[in-house]
Amino acid sequence: MGNTYSQQKTRWLIGVFAIVINFLFMATSQANIKDPDVQIKDATHEMFVALNKHRQEIKSNPEKLKSLVEEIILPHLDLITASKWVMGKYWRRADKAQKIKFIKSFRTMLLRFYSSALSEYLNSNDKILDEKIFTYHPIRGDLASKDVSVRAIVNVENGQPVPINYSMHLTKKGWRIYDVSVEGVSMITTYKNNFATELKSKGIDGLISSIEEKNKQLLADNSSTNKKKNKK
């Protein structure tokens, strides 16, 4: 009887100890997670510093810009959630292999598209990039809800300010962006509408093939543009 009681007490103490350790670990992990607005500001700062530092290299080697976007920006995106929203009901119909192929193709498309757009901006503007062009507003939403909006204004020179809204949620890896709206236009909604017709007419595999083809075309267009620049 005494031994049984002692064993039960020991197990109970071990259980309590495990709970306390787990709680402390979770508290420490949470403490190391940056607030979403701080994360956005830090990523913006890091990207601006990198663009200014490597500007000449980017002009001669655009792939450098792609690697910077991949290294600094993409880790802050939740591409799985974005892919789910973009595909809508078709995500549930897709098998694992199709989901993986879509995420990879969608990721490549975003990487190529935004790298290309950023390259055009840098080539048309020789001024040093200053992160002060961004003005941030207070977070919209409760951090405890694990889903918030980080709002910012881009103060464009000789133009109207451009409002940007980052939709973010808390994941195991920290706060991640799952949608971006520019002047009220959602990236998720835009791509969802663009893909809807192809999903309906060609199916999931047809859409993936179409995205892969567009990725190849964008790569070819960028390569052609770069060759023309190098000849000048």
N, C-alpha and C positions, 0 to 999 in steps of 0.2 A: 504494500500500500504506500509506504513511505517512498520507495524507489519510483513507483509509478507517478506519484505526485511531484517528485523531484524532476523526473524526466519531462513531465508536462510543463512544469515551470521553466525548465531550461529551453524547451521548444518555444514557449511563449516569449521569453526574453530575446531569443534569437530572432523571432518574427518581428518583435518591436524594433530591435536593433536594425534589421534589414529595411523596415519601413522608414526609420529615421535617416539611414544612409541614403536611401533612394530619394527622400525628400530633399536632403542637402545637395545631392547631385543635381536634381532638377532645378533647385534654386540657383545653384552655381551656373548651370547651363543657361538659364533664363537671364542671369545677370550679365553673361557674356554676349547676349544677343543685342545688337544695336537697335534703337528705335527706328521705325521705317523712314522717317524724314531724315534722320542722321545718316542712314545707310545710303539714301538717294544723294544727299549732299556730298558724302565721301566719295561715292562712285563718280559723280560729276567732276569733282576736284581731281581725282586720279586720272580721269579720261582727258581733261583739259591740259593737265601737266604733260601727259604722254603725247598728245597731239602737237603741242607747242615744241616739245623736245625733239620729236621725230619728224617734223614737218618736211624737211628737205628729203629725208629718206622715203617718206610716203609718196612724194612727187615722182621719184624715180622707180619706186617699188610699191605699187598700190596694195600688194599682198600684206605689207607691213600694217596697213590700216585694218585689214580684215583680221589679222592676228590680235591687234589691240582691242577691237570690238569683241572678239571671241574671249579674250583673257579678262577684260575689265567689265564689260556690260552683260554678256550672256549669262554668267553665273548668278546674276540677280533676277533672272527670269524663270518663272515656273512654266516651262514649255509643255509639260504634261497637262496641266490644268487648262492652259491656253488651247491646246490641241483638242481637248474634250469639248470645250465650248465652241470652237470653230466648226467641228464636225457635227455637233448636236446629236440628234438621234442616231446618226450613222456610227458614232463612236461605240454605241452599245452593240451594234451589228458586226463591228469589225473583230477579227480574231487577233490574237497577240502579235503575230507576225505583221499584220497590216497596220496595227497601231504603232509598232516600232518603226516601220518604214515611213509612215506618215509623219511621225515626230521628227525623224532624221531629215526628211525632205523639207518639211516646214521650217525647221531650224536653219538649214542651208539657205533656203529662200530668204528668210529674214536677215540672215548674216550678209548675204550677197547684196540684197536690196539696200539695206541701211548703210553698208560700207560704201556702196556706189553713190548714194545720195550725199553722204558725208564727204566723200572724195570730191564731188562736184562743188560743194560749198567751199572746201579748203582751196580748191584751184581758182575759185572766183573771188576769194577774199584773202588778202595777204596780211591782214591785221592779226596781232597776237590775240588768241582767244582768252577772254576774261570771264570767269565763272560768275562775276557780279551781274551779268546779263540775266541771271536767274533770280527771281524774287519768290520766296516760299511763303505760303500761308499756313496757318495752324492746321494740324491734322483733322480731317473730318471723320468722325467715328471714334469708338471707344477701343483702346488697345486691348482691353480684356476680351473684346468680342473676336479678336484675332482676324479681323477683316476691316481695313481702313482705306481712306483715300488720302494721298499726298498731293496737294495742289501746288502748282508753280506757275509763274508768269515769265515768259521769255521776252525780254525787252529788246525787240528788233530795232536796229538802227534805221532811221528814216522810214519807219513803218509802224503799224499798229501792234501793241503787245499781243503775244500769242499765249492763250491759256492752255496748260497741260495738266492732265489729271492721271496720276499713277494709282491704279487699283492694286492693293497688296494684301496678302494674307500670311499668317504665321504658319510656317511649316517646321519640320524637324530640323531643317538646316538654317532656320531663321526666316526673316521676312522676305518674301519673293513677290515680284510683279507678275500678275497674270493678265493685265490689260492696261493699255495706255490710250487715253483720249486726247486728241489735239483739236482745239477749238470745238469741243463737244462731239467730235467724230471718233467713235471707238474702233480701235484696231481689230478687236475680236469680231465686232459686228460687220465691219468692212470685209474681212476675209471670209466670214461665214456667208455673207451674201454673194461674194464672188465665187465661192466654191459650190454653192447650193445647186446651181444649174448643172454643173459637171457631175456632182454626186448623183443627181437624179437621172441624168442621161447615160453616164458612163460607169457609175458605181464607184466603190472605194478604190479598187485597183486602177481604174481609169483615171481617177483624180490624181493618185500618186504618180502615175506615169506622166500625166500632164505637168505636174509640179516639177518633176525631175527634168523634163524636157525644157521647161522655162529656166531652170537653174543652169542647164548647159548653155542655153542661148544667152543668158545674162553673163555667164563666164566668157563666152565667145565675144560678146559685145565689148566687155571690159578689156579683154586682151587686144582687140582691134583698136580701141581708143588709146590704149597705152602705147601701142606700136606707132600710131600717128604722132603722139606727143613726143616720143623719143626721136623721131625723124626730124622734128623741128629744131 
